[in-house]
């Protein structure tokens, strides 16, 4: 009963803390709320913000997934890709929240520069289709390197080129009229499936003018049949493709239990160990037999 009371007390205190954290005000002033994006809204800035976000924010907030409303509840940090949250917060509010923190969220004003925090804001905004960057001196250079793709992404195709020893990740898309189109500038992620988690070959890489991302396979290991399982997706996770690809060369490895090793089966035990074992065993039996014989002799002498 005492143990149950402790558990209930712990749960109650935890809920009280979470409720208190949720109820805390961000204390954002009107001046802070009206602040405009402090960096150029370019692809390079957004990509830099993505890198900083992964190091400083992703561990709590997870991926920035496009959604209508926040699909995460306490104690999980909110999904910053939720359109209702994006629409309810100005650039200045997001920047101030990153800077000051609240509750379990630490302030980043001491660990990240103003530019780095604004880059995170730019990255978060890149997932909000209704966002219009402000026109200021800092954001004057907002012309994108590539025009925004206005069509529809249907699928993602991943293949392996044996001559290039590279994976080719291709976006299957159509334009506004339903004709095949090359989706340039789309962020893609590419993973190789492993037993203990997926290995990222790239994340947030933008497709080229052919709607492709090409990544060298290097010395990537396949299974014994030369196959490898991959995951290709858009960075917003709207489109995901999983498949098995034959990369043309099998994983060659020596099975340690097939040779004469200490950890092998008895039939493959190293000869030196087998001989040593037999000598030790027979020697022990001889010693025990000799000892038994001597005890028997002593017993016979006493009987006389």
Backbone torsions as a table, in degrees:
resi	resn	phi	psi	omega
1	UNK	NA	-40.0	179.2
2	UNK	-62.6	-39.0	179.4
3	UNK	-65.5	-40.3	178.8
4	UNK	-64.1	-39.1	179.1
5	UNK	-63.8	-38.6	178.6
6	UNK	-65.2	-41.4	-179.9
7	UNK	-64.0	-45.3	179.8
8	UNK	-63.4	-38.0	178.1
9	UNK	-64.8	-42.5	179.5
10	UNK	-62.9	-44.0	179.3
11	UNK	-63.4	-42.0	-179.4
12	UNK	-63.3	-44.6	179.6
13	UNK	-63.6	-41.4	179.9
14	UNK	-62.1	-45.1	178.7
15	UNK	-63.3	-37.8	179.2
16	UNK	-63.9	-42.5	179.8
17	UNK	-64.8	-46.0	-179.5
18	UNK	-62.1	-41.5	179.1
19	UNK	-64.5	-40.5	179.2
20	UNK	-64.5	-42.1	179.1
21	UNK	-62.8	-43.4	-178.2
22	UNK	-65.6	-32.5	-176.5
23	UNK	-82.1	-13.5	-178.5
24	UNK	-62.8	143.7	179.2
25	UNK	-89.5	146.2	178.3
26	UNK	-74.8	-18.5	178.7
27	UNK	55.2	52.7	179.4
28	UNK	-95.8	126.2	-178.9
29	UNK	-78.6	165.3	178.7
30	UNK	-62.9	-35.8	178.6
31	UNK	-65.1	-42.7	178.3
32	UNK	-65.8	-39.1	-179.3
33	UNK	-63.5	-33.1	-176.4
34	UNK	-86.0	-1.5	179.7
35	UNK	-62.8	141.0	179.6
36	UNK	-98.6	160.8	179.5
37	UNK	-50.1	126.7	-171.8
38	UNK	-94.0	8.6	178.0
39	UNK	-138.0	165.0	177.5
40	UNK	-67.0	138.3	-178.6
41	UNK	-90.5	71.6	-178.1
42	UNK	-114.1	168.0	179.5
43	UNK	-63.3	-39.1	179.9
44	UNK	-62.9	-42.0	179.5
45	UNK	-66.5	-42.9	179.1
46	UNK	-62.6	-42.2	179.3
47	UNK	-65.7	-39.3	176.7
48	UNK	-63.9	-39.7	177.1
49	UNK	-64.3	-35.8	177.1
50	UNK	-62.2	-42.8	179.3
51	UNK	-61.9	-44.3	179.4
52	UNK	-66.9	-39.6	179.5
53	UNK	-59.9	-43.3	-178.9
54	UNK	-61.9	-36.6	-177.7
55	UNK	-79.0	-34.8	-169.5
56	UNK	-110.6	-22.0	-170.1
57	UNK	-122.9	-31.1	-170.5
58	UNK	-63.4	-30.5	-177.6
59	UNK	-58.8	-27.5	179.2
60	UNK	-106.2	-44.2	-175.2
61	UNK	-85.1	-16.7	-176.6
62	UNK	69.9	-163.9	179.6
63	UNK	-71.1	151.4	174.5
64	UNK	-84.7	94.2	-177.4
65	UNK	-99.6	132.4	178.6
66	UNK	-68.6	123.2	179.7
67	UNK	-151.4	159.2	-180.0
68	UNK	-69.8	-45.6	178.7
69	UNK	-132.0	165.8	178.7
70	UNK	-64.0	124.6	-177.1
71	UNK	-103.0	18.4	-179.9
72	UNK	-126.8	144.4	-179.4
73	UNK	-121.6	160.3	177.1
74	UNK	-54.6	142.1	9.4
75	UNK	-86.0	6.4	177.1
76	UNK	-72.9	141.3	176.3
77	UNK	-71.9	150.2	-174.8
78	UNK	-65.6	156.4	174.2
79	UNK	-77.7	114.0	-175.5
80	UNK	-78.1	0.0	175.9
81	UNK	-93.7	0.0	179.7
82	UNK	-66.0	126.6	-175.2
83	UNK	-66.3	-32.1	178.6
84	UNK	-67.9	-36.6	177.2
85	UNK	-69.4	-42.8	178.9
86	UNK	-60.2	-44.3	-178.5
87	UNK	-68.9	-25.5	-176.7
88	UNK	-87.4	-8.6	-176.8
89	UNK	-120.9	134.4	174.7
90	UNK	-82.1	169.2	175.5
91	UNK	-57.6	-41.2	-179.0
92	UNK	-64.7	-38.3	179.1
93	UNK	-66.2	-43.1	179.4
94	UNK	-63.1	-44.7	-179.9
95	UNK	-60.7	-43.3	-178.2
96	UNK	-68.0	-38.4	178.2
97	UNK	-64.2	-41.0	176.5
98	UNK	-63.7	-39.9	-176.1
99	UNK	-69.8	-44.8	-170.8
100	UNK	-95.8	-27.3	-176.7
101	UNK	67.3	178.2	177.3
102	UNK	-168.9	133.5	177.5
103	UNK	61.2	-120.6	-179.5
104	UNK	-77.5	-8.6	179.1
105	UNK	-90.1	120.0	-178.0
106	UNK	-75.3	155.7	173.9
107	UNK	-75.4	138.7	-178.8
108	UNK	-105.9	7.5	-179.6
109	UNK	-65.5	-25.6	-178.8
110	UNK	-91.1	-16.9	-176.5
111	UNK	-110.7	-19.8	178.5
112	UNK	-123.6	140.5	178.4
113	UNK	-70.5	166.6	177.0
114	UNK	-56.8	-44.1	-179.5
115	UNK	-61.2	-42.1	-179.5
116	UNK	-64.6	-39.1	178.9
117	UNK	-69.1	-36.6	176.4
118	UNK	-68.3	-33.0	177.4
119	UNK	-64.8	-36.7	175.8
120	UNK	-63.4	-41.3	177.6
121	UNK	-60.5	-44.1	179.0
122	UNK	-60.8	-41.3	178.7
123	UNK	-65.1	-45.1	179.9
124	UNK	-61.2	-41.4	-179.8
125	UNK	-66.7	-24.7	-177.8
126	UNK	-65.2	-16.1	178.1
127	UNK	-95.2	5.4	-177.9
128	UNK	-111.6	106.1	-173.1
129	UNK	-66.0	-23.8	-178.2
130	UNK	-89.1	3.6	-176.4
131	UNK	-78.8	134.0	174.7
132	UNK	-119.8	113.5	-177.8
133	UNK	-64.1	141.1	179.2
134	UNK	-69.8	156.1	177.5
135	UNK	-99.0	103.7	177.5
136	UNK	-136.6	175.7	177.1
137	UNK	-59.8	-37.8	-177.3
138	UNK	-72.1	-29.5	-175.8
139	UNK	-107.0	16.3	-176.6
140	UNK	-62.3	-36.2	-179.1
141	UNK	-89.0	70.5	-176.6
142	UNK	-109.8	7.7	179.2
143	UNK	-69.2	121.1	-177.9
144	UNK	-68.7	152.1	176.6
145	UNK	-65.0	-35.3	-179.9
146	UNK	-126.2	144.7	178.6
147	UNK	-65.7	148.8	-179.7
148	UNK	-67.8	131.7	-179.3
149	UNK	-74.4	125.1	-175.2
150	UNK	-102.6	0.4	-178.2
151	UNK	-88.3	-154.8	-177.8
152	UNK	-126.0	131.3	177.5
153	UNK	-85.1	123.7	-178.2
154	UNK	-95.2	-39.7	-174.7
155	UNK	-163.9	172.1	174.9
156	UNK	-126.9	130.4	-178.0
157	UNK	-114.8	131.4	178.7
158	UNK	-121.8	129.7	178.6
159	UNK	-133.6	167.7	178.1
160	UNK	-118.7	128.7	177.6
161	UNK	-100.5	113.2	-175.3
162	UNK	-66.4	-37.5	-178.7
163	UNK	-67.4	-39.7	-179.7
164	UNK	-86.3	-12.9	-172.1
165	UNK	50.8	48.6	-174.8
166	UNK	-140.2	153.7	171.5
167	UNK	-91.7	139.5	175.9
168	UNK	-116.3	114.1	179.1
169	UNK	-102.3	116.0	-172.7
170	UNK	-118.7	135.1	178.3
171	UNK	-89.0	128.0	174.8
172	UNK	-96.1	115.1	-173.7
173	UNK	-143.7	163.9	175.5
174	UNK	-129.6	154.3	178.0
175	UNK	-83.8	-172.7	-176.8
176	UNK	-62.2	-23.8	-179.7
177	UNK	-94.0	2.5	178.3
178	UNK	87.1	9.2	179.1
179	UNK	-90.4	149.4	177.9
180	UNK	-54.3	137.0	-176.6
181	UNK	-139.8	157.5	176.2
182	UNK	-98.8	114.8	-175.5
183	UNK	-87.5	99.0	-179.4
184	UNK	-92.9	145.8	174.5
185	UNK	81.3	13.3	178.6
186	UNK	-88.0	132.3	179.9
187	UNK	-77.5	131.2	-178.7
188	UNK	-126.8	152.6	172.9
189	UNK	-120.8	147.7	-179.2
190	UNK	-141.5	124.5	-176.5
191	UNK	-127.6	150.8	170.8
192	UNK	-107.7	128.4	-177.2
193	UNK	-75.8	132.4	177.5
194	UNK	-129.3	166.7	-178.4
195	UNK	-62.5	-37.4	-174.2
196	UNK	-112.8	45.9	178.2
197	UNK	113.8	158.1	-178.2
198	UNK	-85.3	136.0	-179.5
199	UNK	-96.4	120.2	-178.3
200	UNK	-79.9	124.4	171.9
201	UNK	-89.2	-31.4	168.9
202	UNK	-161.6	153.7	176.1
203	UNK	-137.6	134.8	177.1
204	UNK	71.5	20.9	178.8
205	UNK	-80.1	133.6	-177.3
206	UNK	-87.3	141.2	179.3
207	UNK	-70.1	146.8	-178.9
208	UNK	-81.5	-169.3	-176.7
209	UNK	-65.2	-16.8	176.8
210	UNK	-95.2	6.3	-179.4
211	UNK	73.2	30.2	-174.9
212	UNK	-129.8	158.0	167.0
213	UNK	-128.9	127.5	-179.2
214	UNK	-112.4	127.5	-178.6
215	UNK	-131.0	132.1	-178.9
216	UNK	-70.0	136.2	-178.7
217	UNK	-76.3	-26.0	-179.2
218	UNK	63.7	-135.0	-179.5
219	UNK	-104.3	35.9	-179.9
220	UNK	-59.8	133.6	-176.4
221	UNK	-90.3	132.8	174.0
222	UNK	-97.7	-179.8	175.2
223	UNK	-82.2	-173.6	-174.6
224	UNK	-65.9	-18.3	178.5
225	UNK	-97.8	3.1	-179.6
226	UNK	82.7	17.8	-178.6
227	UNK	-104.0	154.9	177.9
228	UNK	-144.5	138.7	-179.3
229	UNK	-97.8	131.1	-175.7
230	UNK	-127.9	161.0	172.4
231	UNK	-128.6	120.9	175.1
232	UNK	-118.4	134.7	-177.1
233	UNK	-154.8	160.2	168.9
234	UNK	-73.6	149.7	-174.5
235	UNK	-63.9	-22.9	176.6
236	UNK	-85.3	1.6	177.3
237	UNK	65.6	17.8	178.1
238	UNK	-70.9	-36.3	179.4
239	UNK	-125.5	127.5	179.7
240	UNK	-133.4	138.6	178.1
241	UNK	-130.8	128.6	176.6
242	UNK	-121.6	132.6	179.5
243	UNK	-158.4	169.2	175.7
244	UNK	-107.1	128.6	-177.1
245	UNK	-116.3	137.5	173.3
246	UNK	-89.5	119.8	-176.0
247	UNK	-100.7	4.2	168.3
248	UNK	92.8	-12.1	176.8
249	UNK	-139.1	131.5	-176.9
250	UNK	-82.5	159.8	175.6
251	UNK	-76.6	119.4	-179.9
252	UNK	-102.6	121.3	179.8
253	UNK	-149.7	152.2	-179.9
254	UNK	-92.2	122.3	177.9
255	UNK	-73.0	116.1	-174.6
256	UNK	-63.5	-25.2	-176.7
257	UNK	-83.2	-4.6	179.0
258	UNK	-84.2	-18.2	178.9
259	UNK	-97.7	-178.6	177.9
260	UNK	-85.4	92.8	-177.5
261	UNK	-125.6	159.7	-179.9
262	UNK	-58.4	-37.4	-176.0
263	UNK	-90.7	7.2	-179.4
264	UNK	-78.7	-176.3	177.3
265	UNK	-77.4	168.9	-176.6
266	UNK	-61.6	-32.4	179.9
267	UNK	-70.4	-16.3	-178.6
268	UNK	-117.2	19.9	179.4
269	UNK	-65.4	138.3	176.9
270	UNK	-53.0	140.6	-175.7
271	UNK	-59.4	-41.8	-179.6
272	UNK	-61.5	-36.7	-179.9
273	UNK	-73.0	-38.1	179.4
274	UNK	-63.5	-44.7	179.2
275	UNK	-63.9	-43.6	179.4
276	UNK	-60.9	-41.3	-179.3
277	UNK	-64.7	-44.3	-178.9
278	UNK	-65.4	-42.8	178.3
279	UNK	-62.0	-45.1	-179.9
280	UNK	-63.5	-43.7	-177.9
281	UNK	-64.3	-50.7	-179.7
282	UNK	-66.1	-35.8	176.5
283	UNK	-62.1	-41.7	178.6
284	UNK	-63.6	-43.2	179.0
285	UNK	-62.6	-39.9	178.4
286	UNK	-63.2	-43.6	179.0
287	UNK	-62.4	-44.6	179.2
288	UNK	-64.1	-39.9	178.3
289	UNK	-64.5	-42.1	178.4
290	UNK	-62.1	-42.5	179.8
291	UNK	-63.8	-41.9	178.9
292	UNK	-64.0	-39.1	179.2
293	UNK	-64.0	-41.5	180.0
294	UNK	-66.1	-39.2	177.7
295	UNK	-64.1	-37.9	179.0
296	UNK	-65.5	-40.2	178.1
297	UNK	-62.5	-42.2	179.2
298	UNK	-62.5	-41.9	-179.8
299	UNK	-63.4	-41.0	-179.9
300	UNK	-66.7	-38.5	178.8
301	UNK	-63.0	-37.3	-179.6
302	UNK	-68.9	-33.8	180.0
303	UNK	-67.6	-29.4	178.6
304	UNK	-73.3	NA	NA
